[in-house]
Amino acid sequence: MPRKKGKQVIKLEKELKELLKDGNWEPSQPLPVTRELADKYGVSNVTVHRVLRRFNSDGLVWRSDSGRYYLPSGRELAERPKPVFCLVRELTARVVSYRLMLQGFSRECAEARRNLLFPSDVSLVTLTDPEEPPLFQNSSEQLKSFRQVLRTNPQSQHGFLLDHLWHEDVLEHCADDLRNAVILWRSTKVEGISSVSLDYEAAGRQAINHLLQQGYERIIIAIPFKGDAAIDQMAEAAEKAVRELSQFNPDDLCMATNNRERQQLVEHIRNAPERIGIFCLEDSVCKLLLDTIRLAGIRCPEKVGLLSGMGTEIAHWSGMSSIEIPFIEMGTAAAKLIAERMKKDEVLTTRVIRNLTT
């Protein structure tokens, strides 16, 4: 003969059903723990377990692998593929490299049926005028952006793809939230974050070697702007290569951000007796520099030769020689790294991209 239910058990069942039926519970929120329900209704833990198991059998709730109970619709949310948060700059005409990296990243994620989320709260760099350097967010602005991303996108993530412009101190501060994160273009010392980086020393040496082999006797490094970690590392690598392979003059490390600086560079080389090879580290600035040199009546490539440091379609359309960086491969490597980290639950070493061509 079935045991007669007590008043408290009946009250527990009734109020739980009303709560679930009225939609007062979020699908992503678990029901109160057993002890909390037992204390509230004056019944034992065993009784609460029995009621919840019966509700689960009747389809009124869903029991997750963790043992917590949710609304039935919570199962769909839990089993839905979690998105990868792409915390990268807004894609404009001057960041072809990131569009290419994201092409490789998106393709790999699509094959793995991983969704991508591009939070609108991230604005790491602002390009106000082609003649002026980019405006980069400082650490406090970046930290504010990251916190806003988490507030407006509270769902769990499969991982994070990070722009190389994120400052080290910000990554360190947010490391606990950046689970399964990979940063592009550069390495990082922040524990728990992997990276897909370029072999900058190989790229710098290859660029300088190319210019020297073309018969240019003096090498100038044209820096498009400062404050960008990838540009800074490439400039350091190129300077090191010049010191090792040729003769380095500090005056031959020149800024080329705006028209005034490019005109100064032209005056710097106009009456030089040697053939001059210029390694410019960014394609769009290299094209502007090429136009400035030609307008000054200096013959290219007879007197001055330019080599661009990125190899995007801007260089190809302009007919410039360039270092070919495999951006799509970098994006693909980042997606694979996130997938491997998710499976192994460990931080993998930095992936260094080395197959560069000129």
CORHUCOR-V864717 format. One record per residue. N is the residue number from 0. RES is the residue in one letter. PHI is phi as a letter, one per 20 degrees, with the letter a starting at -180 (NA if undefined). OMEGA is omega as a letter, one per 20 degrees, with the letter a starting at -180 (none if undefined). Layout:
# CORHUCOR-V864717
N & RES & PHI & OMEGA
N & RES & PHI & OMEGA
This chain:
# CORHUCOR-V864717
0 & M & NA & a
1 & P & g & r
2 & R & f & a
3 & K & f & a
4 & K & f & r
5 & G & f & a
6 & K & f & a
7 & Q & f & r
8 & V & f & r
9 & I & f & r
10 & K & f & r
11 & L & g & a
12 & E & f & a
13 & K & f & a
14 & E & f & r
15 & L & f & r
16 & K & f & r
17 & E & f & r
18 & L & f & a
19 & L & f & a
20 & K & f & a
21 & D & f & r
22 & G & m & r
23 & N & e & a
24 & W & d & r
25 & E & f & r
26 & P & g & a
27 & S & e & a
28 & Q & d & r
29 & P & f & r
30 & L & f & r
31 & P & g & a
32 & V & f & a
33 & T & g & a
34 & R & f & a
35 & E & f & r
36 & L & f & a
37 & A & f & r
38 & D & f & a
39 & K & f & a
40 & Y & d & r
41 & G & m & r
42 & V & c & a
43 & S & e & r
44 & N & f & a
45 & V & f & r
46 & T & f & r
47 & V & f & r
48 & H & g & a
49 & R & f & a
50 & V & f & a
51 & L & f & r
52 & R & f & r
53 & R & f & r
54 & F & f & r
55 & N & f & r
56 & S & f & a
57 & D & e & r
58 & G & n & r
59 & L & e & r
60 & V & c & r
61 & W & c & r
62 & R & e & a
63 & S & e & r
64 & D & f & r
65 & S & f & a
66 & G & n & r
67 & R & e & a
68 & Y & d & a
69 & Y & c & r
70 & L & f & r
71 & P & g & a
72 & S & f & r
73 & G & f & r
74 & R & f & r
75 & E & f & r
76 & L & f & a
77 & A & f & a
78 & E & e & r
79 & R & f & r
80 & P & g & a
81 & K & f & a
82 & P & f & r
83 & V & e & r
84 & F & e & r
85 & C & e & a
86 & L & e & a
87 & V & c & a
88 & R & f & r
89 & E & f & a
90 & L & e & r
91 & T & d & a
92 & A & f & a
93 & R & e & r
94 & V & c & r
95 & V & g & a
96 & S & g & a
97 & Y & f & r
98 & R & f & r
99 & L & f & r
100 & M & f & r
101 & L & f & r
102 & Q & f & r
103 & G & f & a
104 & F & f & a
105 & S & f & a
106 & R & f & a
107 & E & f & r
108 & C & f & r
109 & A & f & r
110 & E & f & r
111 & A & e & a
112 & R & l & r
113 & R & d & r
114 & N & e & r
115 & L & d & r
116 & L & c & r
117 & F & d & a
118 & P & g & a
119 & S & f & a
120 & D & e & a
121 & V & e & r
122 & S & b & a
123 & L & f & a
124 & V & b & r
125 & T & c & r
126 & L & d & a
127 & T & e & a
128 & D & b & r
129 & P & g & a
130 & E & e & a
131 & E & c & r
132 & P & f & r
133 & P & f & r
134 & L & d & a
135 & F & e & r
136 & Q & f & r
137 & N & e & a
138 & S & f & a
139 & S & f & r
140 & E & f & r
141 & Q & f & a
142 & L & f & r
143 & K & f & r
144 & S & f & a
145 & F & f & r
146 & R & f & r
147 & Q & f & r
148 & V & g & a
149 & L & f & r
150 & R & f & a
151 & T & e & r
152 & N & c & a
153 & P & f & a
154 & Q & f & a
155 & S & f & a
156 & Q & d & r
157 & H & f & a
158 & G & r & r
159 & F & c & r
160 & L & d & a
161 & L & d & r
162 & D & f & a
163 & H & f & a
164 & L & f & r
165 & W & f & a
166 & H & f & a
167 & E & g & a
168 & D & f & r
169 & V & f & r
170 & L & f & r
171 & E & f & a
172 & H & f & a
173 & C & d & a
174 & A & g & a
175 & D & f & r
176 & D & e & a
177 & L & e & r
178 & R & f & r
179 & N & m & a
180 & A & d & r
181 & V & c & r
182 & I & d & a
183 & L & e & r
184 & W & m & a
185 & R & b & r
186 & S & e & r
187 & T & b & r
188 & K & e & a
189 & V & f & a
190 & E & f & r
191 & G & n & a
192 & I & d & r
193 & S & e & a
194 & S & b & r
195 & V & d & a
196 & S & d & r
197 & L & e & r
198 & D & e & a
199 & Y & f & a
200 & E & f & r
201 & A & f & a
202 & A & f & r
203 & G & f & r
204 & R & f & a
205 & Q & f & a
206 & A & f & a
207 & I & f & r
208 & N & g & a
209 & H & f & a
210 & L & f & r
211 & L & f & r
212 & Q & f & r
213 & Q & e & r
214 & G & n & r
215 & Y & e & a
216 & E & e & a
217 & R & c & a
218 & I & d & r
219 & I & d & r
220 & I & d & a
221 & A & e & a
222 & I & e & a
223 & P & f & r
224 & F & a & r
225 & K & d & r
226 & G & n & r
227 & D & d & a
228 & A & g & a
229 & A & f & r
230 & I & f & a
231 & D & f & a
232 & Q & f & r
233 & M & f & r
234 & A & f & r
235 & E & f & a
236 & A & f & r
237 & A & f & r
238 & E & f & r
239 & K & f & a
240 & A & f & r
241 & V & f & r
242 & R & f & a
243 & E & e & a
244 & L & d & a
245 & S & b & r
246 & Q & d & a
247 & F & d & r
248 & N & d & a
249 & P & g & r
250 & D & f & a
251 & D & e & r
252 & L & d & a
253 & C & d & r
254 & M & e & a
255 & A & b & a
256 & T & f & a
257 & N & c & a
258 & N & f & r
259 & R & f & a
260 & E & f & r
261 & R & f & r
262 & Q & f & r
263 & Q & f & r
264 & L & f & r
265 & V & f & r
266 & E & f & r
267 & H & f & a
268 & I & d & a
269 & R & g & a
270 & N & d & r
271 & A & f & a
272 & P & f & a
273 & E & e & r
274 & R & f & a
275 & I & d & r
276 & G & d & a
277 & I & d & r
278 & F & d & r
279 & C & d & a
280 & L & e & a
281 & E & b & a
282 & D & f & a
283 & S & f & r
284 & V & f & r
285 & C & f & r
286 & K & f & r
287 & L & f & r
288 & L & f & r
289 & L & f & r
290 & D & f & a
291 & T & f & r
292 & I & f & a
293 & R & f & r
294 & L & f & r
295 & A & e & r
296 & G & n & r
297 & I & e & a
298 & R & f & r
299 & C & c & j
300 & P & e & a
301 & E & f & a
302 & K & e & a
303 & V & c & r
304 & G & d & r
305 & L & d & r
306 & L & c & a
307 & S & e & a
308 & G & e & a
309 & M & c & r
310 & G & m & r
311 & T & e & a
312 & E & f & r
313 & I & f & r
314 & A & f & a
315 & H & f & a
316 & W & f & a
317 & S & e & a
318 & G & m & a
319 & M & e & r
320 & S & f & a
321 & S & b & r
322 & I & f & a
323 & E & e & r
324 & I & e & a
325 & P & f & a
326 & F & f & a
327 & I & f & r
328 & E & f & r
329 & M & f & r
330 & G & f & r
331 & T & f & r
332 & A & f & r
333 & A & f & r
334 & A & f & r
335 & K & f & r
336 & L & f & r
337 & I & f & a
338 & A & f & r
339 & E & f & r
340 & R & f & a
341 & M & f & a
342 & K & f & a
343 & K & e & a
344 & D & l & r
345 & E & b & r
346 & V & e & a
347 & L & e & a
348 & T & f & r
349 & T & f & r
350 & R & e & a
351 & V & d & r
352 & I & e & a
353 & R & d & a
354 & N & e & a
355 & L & e & r
356 & T & c & r
357 & T & d & none
